[in-house]
Amino acid sequence: MAMEIDSAEYQLRCQLTGHEDDVRGICVCDNVGFATSSRDRTIRFWSSDESNKRSYTTSKILLGHTSFVGPLSWVAPSEELPEGGLVSGGMDTLILVWNLATGEKIQTLKGHKLQVTGIALDGSDVVSTSIDCSLRRWRKGQEVEVLEAHKAAIQAIIKLPSGELVTGSSDTTLKLWKGAACIHTFSGHTDTVRGLAAMPGLGVLSASHDGSIRLWELSGQVLLEMVGHTAIVYSVDAHASGLIVSGSEDRFAKIWKDGVCVQSLEHPGCVWDAKFLDNGDIVTACSDGVVRVWTTHQDKIADPAELKSYAAQLSQYKLSRKRVGGLKLEELPGLESLRIPGTSDGQTKVVREGDNGVAYAWNMMEQKWDKIGEVVDGPDEGMSRPLLDGIQYDHVFDVDIGDGEPVRKLPYNRSDNPYDVAEKWLVKENLPLSYREQVVEFILQNTGQKQFTPDPSFCDPYTGSSAYTPGQPSKPVAPTAKPTFKHVPKKGMLVFDAAQFDGILKKVSEFNTTLLSASEQKHMGLTEADMSRLASILHVLKDTSHYHSSKLSDDDVIMVLKLLKSWPLTMLFPVIDILRMIILHADGAAVLSKHVNSANDVLMELIKKVTISPPLPANLLTSVRALTNLFKNGSYHDWLLKHRGEVLDAYSTCYLSSNKNVQLAYSTLILNYAVLLIEKKDEEGQSQVLSAALEIAEEESVEADAKFRALVAIGSLMLAGVVKRIAMDFDVVNIAKSAKASKDAKIAEVGADIELITKQS
């Protein structure tokens, strides 16, 4: 058996379609079949296709995760699970246990704060790792142990045949665990350790963002370093024959023997995972949504027609990425464009001929296009555009995430949407999506695009809009079945998460000095100890990358609330700003909720205080932003629903404020309310929010961003259906018409969305 695998070449056996987005993980289930996880939120279980011996067929689709699914682990059959089970981890921070016989989830394990990255079975215990830096052990559905196992995100975990556990992390190390004790740390990789596998009889394999794969003895000795991939290596696996397979961002699955790459399997997208089946076949998971099986067994190889079509698919994919003189090859005009005469002598035009770009110049005398020659990226063009993984980009930035993690490379082309680039890059690097705004800011600052307008249609990773809902056809049956909208419905909540912490502290201390120097207000002032406590609260809030693990005490929150109660109105706004950030902090928000859901509701008191007429713009701005941030935290949703009427009445005139930041904050509050009320199917609430949004949309003096968010709220509410009639009565048709005529592109687009909804029956 082993001999046969060693000498033969792997060829495509079959391509399995069904997933609607990147396939992220593979789990081999003994000889029963294998399971795959995907960004489309589903898990598919594949078993042999009785009608076609070469192929596999989906026998189960497991639905339950609310965002993309990553790691999978197989549970061998038992009395409780007659056909075995699966354990899956998701971006939604959950771990689900599934019964394969029924396809139902039988347990939900909640505890991780961020995306789950690894799952291993240790006897009947489930052990999981996450970007939240913790390793958690679960027994009979209960969390029994939590270890802060690494200083940075943990990316993978495996159990060795000898019983120990191994974790790999963004801190570039692997750790070997016996029970809760780390018995060895393996250092050597220069970047994130992303994938792990056991190499029977020898030790552990690791795949890294540094592009290499290492084989380690359990003593920490490196036995082999395998170099050949040109980008992040996401995964690695070993077979009893001694062969190793790895999957990478460079679009190849590589097969290694004795440390040497013996074959590379090319894919039309990055290879997130690759695993051996017992018979030596290889399964790969690709970002194009296709699962592929590769084999060396002659009788199992795909028929020539399928091999040919796959080769064509690959070359088409590569062409689509080829650039000529900085232009995309596929965007060049064809030869027919030379029928159009030039307008000046020497005018040049580049056209596509086959797989190349060819330049022509217009000859005025003879009235024809003269061929100049093939266009290649000239030395200056090529030299000035940096390379990453063999591809040229306009910019390749070094990004330092901090936390002792290595510097990462972020590629960007000026024609790309920075929001898409940031999201894809965070997914690729396995970093929390909450960094998205910071990455976009970074791109904009470093490419000099200060004026870029944020993309409010961002589909939140936890509630993404193109989701599969069981019981509906997974794709619209005909392309005309459903109009496509550019900006509605809005999914996910918007927050105000940028803060000038040094400015806040300076303002508080300036106000404090004023109070201390006035004899009748002296008692309100803060002591030296109070001030340093405040500084340390701000220090915690400033470190956003540790929001999931850092702590704020009851006393910290009480101190801020005391200032909100006792300080004069004119001095409140920096304190409200601190409250706004506490709301986004996991632990801070939990402590605060005790003071909100009690008899003396501190938030309602604050709202009444700052909206007394005439209100101060700075207090309105900070308090509306703070309320807007409450939506990000599910535990405040009941409060927001209960007090909706009072909150919206208190701030109802904000859209008339001469301060455009107040207008924007208010319309963001309205938009978040719309999203929540649609989700809760609250009709009375939806009609109140609709009329507030319509007021903003009709007011001439409202600035563009605020108007845009109000229009998105109107469109989303109408699309949800219950209040569409009311909107029609309020003459929404004319609002849509005037929005469509706006000079602001986004307002015009959402105007077109609303118009389309008004025409739907």
Rosetta blueprint (number, residue, H / E / L):
1 M L
2 A H
3 M H
4 E H
5 I H
6 D H
7 S H
8 A L
9 E L
10 Y L
11 Q E
12 L E
13 R E
14 C E
15 Q E
16 L E
17 T L
18 G L
19 H L
20 E L
21 D L
22 D L
23 V E
24 R E
25 G E
26 I E
27 C E
28 V E
29 C E
30 D L
31 N L
32 V L
33 G E
34 F E
35 A E
36 T E
37 S E
38 S E
39 R L
40 D L
41 R L
42 T E
43 I E
44 R E
45 F E
46 W E
47 S E
48 S E
49 D L
50 E L
51 S L
52 N L
53 K L
54 R L
55 S L
56 Y E
57 T E
58 T E
59 S E
60 K E
61 I E
62 L E
63 L E
64 G L
65 H L
66 T L
67 S L
68 F L
69 V E
70 G E
71 P E
72 L E
73 S E
74 W E
75 V E
76 A L
77 P L
78 S L
79 E L
80 E L
81 L L
82 P L
83 E L
84 G L
85 G E
86 L E
87 V E
88 S E
89 G E
90 G E
91 M L
92 D L
93 T L
94 L L
95 I E
96 L E
97 V E
98 W E
99 N E
100 L L
101 A L
102 T L
103 G L
104 E E
105 K E
106 I E
107 Q E
108 T E
109 L E
110 K L
111 G L
112 H L
113 K L
114 L L
115 Q L
116 V E
117 T E
118 G E
119 I E
120 A E
121 L E
122 D E
123 G L
124 S L
125 D E
126 V E
127 V E
128 S E
129 T E
130 S E
131 I L
132 D L
133 C L
134 S E
135 L E
136 R E
137 R E
138 W E
139 R E
140 K L
141 G L
142 Q E
143 E E
144 V E
145 E E
146 V E
147 L E
148 E E
149 A L
150 H L
151 K L
152 A L
153 A L
154 I E
155 Q E
156 A E
157 I E
158 I E
159 K E
160 L L
161 P L
162 S L
163 G L
164 E L
165 L E
166 V E
167 T E
168 G E
169 S E
170 S L
171 D L
172 T L
173 T L
174 L E
175 K E
176 L E
177 W E
178 K E
179 G L
180 A L
181 A E
182 C E
183 I E
184 H E
185 T E
186 F E
187 S L
188 G L
189 H L
190 T L
191 D L
192 T L
193 V E
194 R E
195 G E
196 L E
197 A E
198 A E
199 M E
200 P L
201 G L
202 L L
203 G E
204 V E
205 L E
206 S E
207 A E
208 S E
209 H L
210 D L
211 G L
212 S E
213 I E
214 R E
215 L E
216 W E
217 E L
218 L L
219 S L
220 G L
221 Q L
222 V E
223 L E
224 L E
225 E E
226 M E
227 V E
228 G L
229 H L
230 T L
231 A L
232 I L
233 V E
234 Y E
235 S E
236 V E
237 D E
238 A E
239 H L
240 A L
241 S L
242 G L
243 L L
244 I E
245 V E
246 S E
247 G E
248 S E
249 E L
250 D L
251 R L
252 F E
253 A E
254 K E
255 I E
256 W E
257 K E
258 D L
259 G L
260 V E
261 C E
262 V E
263 Q E
264 S E
265 L E
266 E E
267 H L
268 P L
269 G L
270 C L
271 V E
272 W E
273 D E
274 A E
275 K E
276 F E
277 L L
278 D L
279 N L
280 G L
281 D L
282 I E
283 V E
284 T E
285 A E
286 C E
287 S L
288 D L
289 G L
290 V L
291 V E
292 R E
293 V E
294 W E
295 T E
296 T L
297 H L
298 Q H
299 D H
300 K H
301 I L
302 A L
303 D L
304 P H
305 A H
306 E H
307 L H
308 K H
309 S H
310 Y H
311 A H
312 A H
313 Q H
314 L H
315 S H
316 Q H
317 Y H
318 K H
319 L H
320 S H
321 R H
322 K L
323 R E
324 V E
325 G L
326 G L
327 L E
328 K E
329 L H
330 E H
331 E H
332 L L
333 P L
334 G L
335 L H
336 E H
337 S H
338 L H
339 R H
340 I L
341 P L
342 G L
343 T L
344 S L
345 D L
346 G L
347 Q L
348 T E
349 K E
350 V E
351 V E
352 R E
353 E E
354 G L
355 D L
356 N E
357 G E
358 V E
359 A E
360 Y E
361 A E
362 W E
363 N E
364 M L
365 M L
366 E L
367 Q L
368 K E
369 W E
370 D E
371 K E
372 I E
373 G E
374 E E
375 V L
376 V L
377 D L
378 G L
379 P H
380 D H
381 E H
382 G H
383 M H
384 S H
385 R L
386 P L
387 L E
388 L E
389 D L
390 G L
391 I E
392 Q E
393 Y L
394 D L
395 H E
396 V E
397 F E
398 D E
399 V E
400 D L
401 I L
402 G L
403 D L
404 G L
405 E L
406 P L
407 V L
408 R E
409 K E
410 L E
411 P E
412 Y E
413 N L
414 R L
415 S L
416 D L
417 N L
418 P H
419 Y H
420 D H
421 V H
422 A H
423 E H
424 K H
425 W H
426 L H
427 V H
428 K H
429 E H
430 N L
431 L L
432 P L
433 L H
434 S H
435 Y H
436 R H
437 E H
438 Q H
439 V H
440 V H
441 E H
442 F H
443 I H
444 L H
445 Q H
446 N H
447 T L
448 G L
449 Q L
450 K L
451 Q L
452 F L
453 T L
454 P L
455 D L
456 P L
457 S L
458 F L
459 C L
460 D L
461 P L
462 Y L
463 T L
464 G L
465 S L
466 S L
467 A L
468 Y L
469 T L
470 P L
471 G L
472 Q L
473 P L
474 S L
475 K L
476 P L
477 V L
478 A L
479 P L
480 T L
481 A L
482 K L
483 P L
484 T L
485 F L
486 K L
487 H L
488 V L
489 P L
490 K L
491 K L
492 G L
493 M L
494 L L
495 V L
496 F L
497 D L
498 A L
499 A L
500 Q L
501 F H
502 D H
503 G H
504 I H
505 L H
506 K H
507 K H
508 V H
509 S H
510 E H
511 F H
512 N H
513 T H
514 T H
515 L H
516 L H
517 S H
518 A L
519 S H
520 E H
521 Q H
522 K H
523 H H
524 M H
525 G L
526 L L
527 T L
528 E H
529 A H
530 D H
531 M H
532 S H
533 R H
534 L H
535 A H
536 S H
537 I H
538 L H
539 H H
540 V H
541 L H
542 K H
543 D L
544 T H
545 S H
546 H H
547 Y L
548 H L
549 S L
550 S L
551 K L
552 L L
553 S L
554 D H
555 D H
556 D H
557 V H
558 I H
559 M H
560 V H
561 L H
562 K H
563 L H
564 L H
565 K H
566 S H
567 W L
568 P L
569 L H
570 T H
571 M H
572 L L
573 F H
574 P H
575 V H
576 I H
577 D H
578 I H
579 L H
580 R H
581 M H
582 I H
583 I H
584 L H
585 H L
586 A H
587 D H
588 G H
589 A H
590 A H
591 V H
592 L H
593 S H
594 K H
595 H H
596 V H
597 N L
598 S L
599 A L
600 N L
601 D L
602 V H
603 L H
604 M H
605 E H
606 L H
607 I H
608 K H
609 K H
610 V H
611 T L
612 I L
613 S L
614 P L
615 P L
616 L L
617 P H
618 A H
619 N H
620 L H
621 L H
622 T H
623 S H
624 V H
625 R H
626 A H
627 L H
628 T H
629 N H
630 L H
631 F L
632 K L
633 N L
634 G H
635 S H
636 Y H
637 H H
638 D H
639 W H
640 L H
641 L H
642 K H
643 H L
644 R H
645 G H
646 E H
647 V H
648 L H
649 D H
650 A H
651 Y L
652 S L
653 T L
654 C H
655 Y H
656 L H
657 S L
658 S L
659 N L
660 K H
661 N H
662 V H
663 Q H
664 L H
665 A H
666 Y H
667 S H
668 T H
669 L H
670 I H
671 L H
672 N H
673 Y H
674 A H
675 V H
676 L H
677 L H
678 I H
679 E H
680 K L
681 K L
682 D L
683 E H
684 E H
685 G H
686 Q H
687 S H
688 Q H
689 V H
690 L H
691 S H
692 A H
693 A H
694 L H
695 E H
696 I H
697 A H
698 E H
699 E L
700 E L
701 S L
702 V L
703 E L
704 A H
705 D H
706 A H
707 K H
708 F H
709 R H
710 A H
711 L H
712 V H
713 A H
714 I H
715 G H
716 S H
717 L H
718 M H
719 L H
720 A H
721 G L
722 V L
723 V L
724 K H
725 R H
726 I H
727 A H
728 M H
729 D H
730 F L
731 D L
732 V H
733 V H
734 N H
735 I H
736 A H
737 K H
738 S H
739 A H
740 K H
741 A L
742 S L
743 K L
744 D L
745 A H
746 K H
747 I H
748 A H
749 E H
750 V H
751 G H
752 A H
753 D H
754 I H
755 E H
756 L H
757 I H
758 T H
759 K H
760 Q L
761 S L
